[in-house]
Amino acid sequence: MRLLVTGGLGFIGSNFVRAVLRDRPDWRVTNLDLVTYAGNPANLADLAHDPRYRFVKGDIAEPADVARAVQGGADALVNFAAESHVDRSILSATPFVRTNVLGTVALLEAARAIGRCRVVHVSTDEVYGALGPDDPPFTEQTPVNPTSPYAASKAAADHLALSFARTHGQEIVITRCSNNYGPYQFPEKLIPLMITNAIEGKKLPVYGDGRQVRDWIHVEDHCAGVLAVLERGRAGEVYNFGARAERYNIDIVSRIVALLKVQPGLVEHVADRPAHDRRYAMDAGKVERELGWRPARSFEDGLAATVRWYAEHEAWWRAVKDGSYRDFYRQWYEERVP
């Protein structure tokens, strides 16, 4: 398999690249990444000289960059590249439209030009909008109803991907997943922010009353699901991923406080995010029935392992938080990668 992964220096993308090279030793992976603030070459620096791995620095919204990445052919494409932080989309939606919408179109066009190139487009549970406290979890039949600019851009990309599948007969599958956590997550997201701030003795900012509910899945379980969809998912379909692990944000923060044995007084409630969705939950029954996928980790075990990972990789996240990772590792790649 000649596989193109976009956004492979990001959190989920880098975990996926590692999983593929570990579990599919005869596959070759090309990683197309623009190395934005959330694309960290440190995430895959140890793979730079693996003959099965090739890095291409480029923008998915630039057809010439995509063309460089698929030189020599590609049998499949998995699109993780996205602007994904809701707060940033509230400040400015334009980068989200460019990457998430126009970038997705450029990838779909490139796959169509190749011919037989299977596409997995990785989306989010946020395209469905919000659930009430007693509503059943989202299914693949739930109407799309995004409430943030980020979610709207991902919903638009999903519609475009499905339109290409139906209009051009391309092999395109969409995955939508609940909140991920685990190694290499950029520390602006809830769990790594709370872990790293707690280690530093800083305040732990919690939006509003902290009773927003999310369904949490370990990133390695999500990556296993994406791989299953890539290999066996039905073209033109959507597959939801979740782990039946709904938790209040404030309870997660409290558990991190307990695991790190820091003072509960570090928790600080701050003004809530505009249009903050109260609850998300995913029904993963379809992918469980059709592909036999199941999450391998309980949330309690996964969170404890994630806390340990950040405690043991302090140099990684300190370089991210102070910004030094960008210059150091960009120079490292430019010296070693043609």
N, C-alpha and C positions, 0 to 999 in steps of 0.2 A: 504494500500500500504506500503510495506517495501522498502524504497528507499535508495540506496547508492549514495551519492554525493561525488565526489573526488575534492580536491582543495577547500573545503568549507570554509576555513579560508581566502581565497583570496577575492579580490574585488567583482567580479561578483558572485562567489560561495557563499559568506556569505550573499549577498543580496538575492540569490535564496533560501537558507536555511530558511531565515526569511520569505520570501514570502510563501513558502510551509507550514511552521508551522502555519502561520497566516491564510491562505486560505483553507488549507486541514487539519482540526483539527484531523481527524482520521488516518492520515498518521504517520509513524515512519521514522525518518531520521538518517542514520549513515553517519558520515562525516569522510572520510579518507584524512588526510593531513599530509605532511611531516614537516610542520612548517619551511619552508625556509624563506628567508628574506622577501618575499612578503606574507607569511602566518601569519596572525596576530591573535592570540587567543583573543585579545581584541575585535575583530569584533563580536564575538558570546559569550563573557564571561557571559552575562546575561542569556544565555540559558543552561548553564552547568548542571543545576539541573532539567531541563525540562524532564519528564519521556519519552517523545517522541523523545528525541534527544540523540544520542550517538556519542562520539568522539573517533576515533582511530588514533593514531599517526603512520604514516607509509608511505612508498614509493610505488607509483603505479607501479614502475618498478621492485619491489620485489614481486614475486608471493606469498610468505609466508605472507607478510603484507596484500595483497589483500584478501587472504584466511581468515585472522583474521577478516577483515572488513565484509565479507559476511557470517560469522558464524550465523547460524539461518535462513539463506536464504535471498534472495533479489528478489523482483519482477521487479525492474527497477534500472538502473544505469545512472547517468548523469555525464559526465566527463568534469569538468572545469579545472582539474589539468593541468598546462602547464607552461613552461618557456615562457614568452610573451614579454619581452622588446627587441625591435630590436637592440638598441645600445649594449646591453649585448651579443646578438648573433653575432654581428660583431667582438667583442673582442674574443669570443670563442663559436664555434658552438656545441661543444661536449655535454654540459649539455642539450641543446635543443634537440639533437638527442636522448639522453637517456630518458628524461622525455616525450617528445612529441611523439616520435616514439616507442621506446621500451616499455614505460609505457602504451601507448595505446594498443599495442599488448597484454601485460599482462592482461589488463582489458577485452579485447575482448575474450581472452582465458578463463578467469574466468567466464564471462557471458555464454560462450558456455558450460562450465562444469556444471553450475547451471541448464541449460535447458531453461525453459521459463523465460528469463530475458531480458526485453526490454532495449535497450541502446540508449541514446541520446549523441552523440559526438559533443561537442561545438567547433566550428572552427572559422575562421576569414575571413573577406573580403580580407585580404592581400594575400591569396593563388591565387587570380586572377591577381596579378600584378598591373600595373598602368593604368590609363585612361588618354587620351588626354583631353584638355579643352572642346571639343565639342562632345566627345564620349558619347553614351548612357550609363546609369548605368549598372553595372554587373547584369546578370541574372544567374540562375542556369545552363544555357547552355554555359556560357562564359568559354572558355578554361582556365584551371589552368596554371598559368605562374608566379610563385613566383620569387621575386627578392632579398630577404634577406634570410640569413640562418634560421631565425625564421619562415618566411613564408614557406620556403621549407620544414621544419620539420613538420609544420602543414598540408601542402599538402600531404606529405607522409602518415601521420596518417589518413587523409581523405580517401586516396586510399585504405589503409589497412582496414579501417572500411567498406567501400563499398564492398571490396573483401570478407570479412567475411559474409556480408549479402547475397551476391550472391552465394558463395561457400557452406556455411553451412546453409543458410536459416534463419539466425538470424534476429530478429526484431531490426534493427539498423537504426537510422535516424541521419542525420548530419544537424547542423545549422551553418550558416556563418553570422556574424554580423559586422556592421560598428563600428566605434569608440564609446565606452561607456564612460559615465561620471556619477558622482553622489557620494553618501556617501561611505566612506571607501576605496576610491581608493588610491593606494600607490602613494605618492607624488614624483615619478620620471616621471609620465606621465604629459602631457601638462597642463590640466586644474588644477589639484590639485597643481602642482608645481608652476604655476603662482599665484594661490590664496594664497598659504602659503608664497611664497617669497614676494608677495606684502604686506601681513600683517606684515612680518618681516622687511620690508623696504629694501629688497635685490634686486639685479638686476633680470630682467625677460629675460632669454636668449631665443632668437628666432632663429631657424635655418634659415640661408640664408636670402632671402627676405621676408620670412613668408607667401608667397602666395601658400603654399601647401594647397590643398583642401581636407577636410574630411567630411563625412556624420556622424553627431553626433546623438546618441540615449541615452536617459536616461536609466540607468542600470535597474530600476524597470520596464520599458517598455520591455526591452530585457528579463528580467526574466519571465514576463508574457507570452512572446512569447515562451520561452523554455518550460514552463509548458504546453502551448497549444500543442506544438509538442510532448511532452512526452505523453499526454493523447490521442491526435487525429491525429498526423502526420502519414503519410503512410510510412511503412517500406521500406527501400532501397532508400529513397528519400533525397534530399538536399533542405533546406529551407533558403532563404536569409532574413535577417532582416536589415532594415534601417528606417530612419525617415524622409526622404526627407528634410534634414537639412544640406545641404552643406554649409560650411563656410571656408573662408581663416583663417589659423592659426593666422595671425596677427590681423584679425578683432576680433577673440575671445579674444586675449590678450588685445586688446584695450577696449573691453567691460568689462573685469574683472577690468581693471584699473579704468574705469568709475564707476562701481558698488562699488568698495572699496574706491573710491575718493583718489587715490594715484597719485603721479606725473608721467606723461607719460615718463619723462626722465629715469625712471627705466628700460624701454624696451631697450634691448641690442641685436643687431643682431650678431650672432656668425657663425663660419664656418659651412656649411651645412653638414648633415650626408651623408656618402658614399652611392651612389645608392638610394637616397631618392626619393621614389615614389611621383609623383607630385599630383595625384588626385585619390581618391577612391569615389565611389558612388554605392549604392545598390538599386536594384529594388526588392521591397518586395511584388510585386503583387501576387505571387504564394501563400504565406502564408496568405495574405489578402483574396484572393478568397476562398482558401480551408478551412481555419480554422477561418476566421472572425476576425483575430487579427488586431489591429490598435494601433499605439503609442498614449498614452493618454496625453502626454505633448508636448507643443511647446518648441523649443530650448530656446527661450528667458525666459520662465517661469522656465524651468528646470535648466538653468544656474544660474539664480538669486537664486533659492532654494539651489543649490549646494554651491554657495558662502556663503549663510547664514549658511549652515550646517558646513562648515569648520570654519567660524567665531565663531560658538557656540561650537565647539568641538576642541578647541585649544590644550587641553591636549592630545587628541588622536594623532593628527598629529605631535606635538612636540616630543612625545615619539618615533614616527616612524622615524622622521628625525634625532634625536640624537642617535638612536639605542637602547635606554633603554627599549623599549617595548619587545625586544626579550628575555632578561634575566628575566625581571619581570613576564611577562605573561607565559613564558614557565614554570617557577617555580610554578606559580599559578595553571596551568593545571596539572603538575606532582603531586601536593599535593592533587588534588581533583578528578582526572579522573583516573580510574584503567587502 
